[in-house]
């Protein structure tokens, strides 16, 4: 089972990213409920305090998890907790990049600490957390590798390779790389990294 958590800012074409098969679950977070319903995507669970959902009538007939406005986590973080409790094989967070709330984007990046297997994506960006091991990646545009929060990393098949490089917290050496072979190999010898694949257009 795959759980899709859709949050704002949501992609214009959510259906391109939410490939729902039988048994999969779609969780809509707060204002993203409107985006999902406008694109005729069935919402299995609506989560949030709904302070960014202007038309509360959209919630009629939906299964709800209503949260308090006063809380110590974001609506998206709570939705992730609910998704983890469903014991899915995969969790995809759709949306949550860019937007007017840079603080929410930062909070979304912290979610990988709670669920490293999370995949976060929108139309132009895909973010993943890689733990110890060898990871193969194929991508035609920008690939950035950041320590999360610290890692020893080797990069092969990239324009800017690395060999057993110790990425300390906030190290920017892995930004804006390109795969120049059939595949790029990211070996995490210690720690873990956050990998972001970005299309410029």
C-alpha positions in Angstrom: 0.0 0.0 0.0 1.2 3.5 -0.9 0.0 6.5 1.1 0.0 9.8 -0.8 0.0 12.9 1.4 -0.9 16.0 -0.6 -0.1 19.4 0.9 0.2 23.0 -0.3 1.5 24.3 -2.5 0.2 21.4 -4.5 1.3 20.8 -8.1 -1.0 21.9 -10.9 -1.3 18.4 -12.1 -1.5 16.2 -9.0 -2.7 13.2 -11.1 0.7 13.0 -12.8 2.2 12.2 -9.3 -0.6 10.4 -7.5 -0.9 7.0 -9.3 -3.5 5.4 -7.0 -4.0 1.7 -7.2 -6.4 -0.5 -5.2 -5.7 -0.2 -1.5 -3.7 3.0 -1.8 -4.7 6.0 0.4 -4.8 9.7 -0.4 -4.5 12.1 2.6 -5.3 15.7 1.9 -3.8 18.3 4.2 -5.8 21.5 4.9 -6.0 23.8 1.9 -4.8 21.0 -0.5 -8.3 19.5 -0.1 -9.5 22.1 -2.6 -6.8 21.2 -5.1 -7.5 17.5 -4.9 -11.3 17.9 -5.3 -10.8 20.3 -8.2 -8.7 17.7 -10.0 -11.3 15.0 -9.2 -9.0 13.0 -6.9 -10.7 11.0 -4.2 -9.7 12.0 -0.7 -9.6 9.1 1.8 -8.7 11.3 4.8 -8.7 15.1 5.3 -6.2 16.3 8.0 -5.7 19.8 9.4 -7.0 22.7 11.4 -8.4 23.9 8.0 -7.4 27.5 8.6 -6.2 27.7 5.0 -9.4 26.1 3.5 -11.7 29.0 2.6 -14.7 26.8 1.7 -15.3 24.5 4.7 -18.3 22.9 2.8 -15.7 21.0 0.8 -15.2 18.8 3.9 -18.7 17.5 3.8 -18.8 13.8 3.4 -15.1 13.4 3.9 -13.4 11.4 6.7 -11.8 14.0 8.9 -9.0 14.3 11.4 -9.5 17.9 12.7 -6.5 19.4 14.5 -6.3 22.3 16.9 -4.9 25.6 15.6 -2.7 25.6 18.7 -0.2 22.8 18.3 3.5 22.0 18.2 3.8 20.5 14.7 2.5 21.2 11.3 -0.6 19.7 9.8 1.6 17.9 7.3 3.8 16.4 10.1 0.6 15.1 11.8 -0.5 13.6 8.5 2.8 11.8 8.2 2.3 10.3 11.7 -1.1 9.0 10.6 0.4 7.6 7.4 3.1 5.8 9.3 0.5 4.2 11.6 -1.1 2.6 8.5 2.1 0.6 7.9 2.4 1.4 4.2 5.1 0.1 1.9 5.7 3.7 0.6 4.8 7.2 1.6 4.8 10.0 -1.0 4.5 13.6 0.1 3.1 15.6 -2.9 3.7 19.3 -2.8 5.2 21.3 0.1 8.0 23.0 -1.9 8.2 26.7 -2.5 5.1 28.7 -1.6 4.9 31.7 0.6 5.7 29.8 3.8 9.5 29.1 3.7 9.2 27.9 7.3 6.8 25.2 6.3 9.2 24.0 3.6 12.0 23.8 6.2 9.7 21.9 8.5 8.9 19.5 5.6 12.6 18.8 5.1 12.8 17.7 8.7 10.2 15.0 8.1 12.9 12.8 6.6 14.3 12.4 10.1 11.1 10.8 11.2 10.6 8.7 8.1 13.8 8.3 6.0 11.9 6.3 3.3 9.7 9.3 2.5 9.7 10.6 -1.1 8.7 14.2 -1.5 7.9 15.6 -4.9 6.1 18.1 -7.1 6.3 18.8 -10.8 9.9 20.0 -10.8 11.5 18.6 -7.7 12.0 15.2 -6.0 13.6 14.8 -2.6 14.8 11.5 -1.0 16.8 10.5 2.0 19.6 7.9 1.4 21.0 6.0 4.3 24.1 3.8 4.4 24.6 1.8 1.2 25.0 2.2 -2.6 22.2 4.0 -4.3 21.7 4.2 -8.1 20.0 7.2 -9.6 19.1 8.2 -13.2 18.2 11.8 -13.8 18.9 14.1 -16.7 18.9 17.4 -14.9 20.3 18.8 -11.6 21.1 16.5 -8.7 22.1 18.0 -5.3 23.4 15.9 -2.4 23.3 17.4 1.1 24.5 15.9 4.4 21.6 15.1 6.7 23.0 16.2 9.0 26.5 14.6 8.4 27.8 11.9 6.1 30.8 10.3 4.4 29.9 10.1 0.7 31.3 8.9 -2.7 29.8 10.0 -6.0 30.5 8.2 -9.2 29.1 8.9 -12.7 28.7 12.5 -11.8 30.3 15.6 -13.4 31.7 16.5 -9.9 32.7 13.1 -8.3 33.6 12.6 -4.7 35.6 9.9 -3.0 35.0 9.1 0.7 34.3 12.8 1.3 33.2 13.8 4.8 30.2 16.1 4.4 29.8 18.1 7.6 26.6 19.8 8.6 25.6 22.6 6.1 28.3 21.5 3.6 27.3 22.8 0.1 29.9 20.9 -2.0 27.1 18.5 -3.3 24.9 21.2 -4.8 24.0 21.4 -8.5 25.7 18.3 -9.8 24.9 16.4 -13.0 25.0 12.7 -13.9 27.3 12.2 -16.9 27.0 8.3 -17.1 24.1 6.0 -17.7 23.5 6.2 -13.9 24.9 8.0 -10.9 26.1 6.0 -7.9 25.7 7.6 -4.5 27.5 5.6 -1.8 26.8 6.6 1.7 29.6 5.1 3.8 28.4 6.8 7.1 25.4 8.9 8.1 22.8 9.8 5.5 22.2 12.4 2.8 19.3 14.3 1.4 19.1 14.1 -2.4 17.2 16.6 -4.5 16.5 16.2 -8.2 15.5 19.4 -9.8 14.2 20.4 -13.2 14.8 24.1 -14.0 11.8 24.4 -16.3 
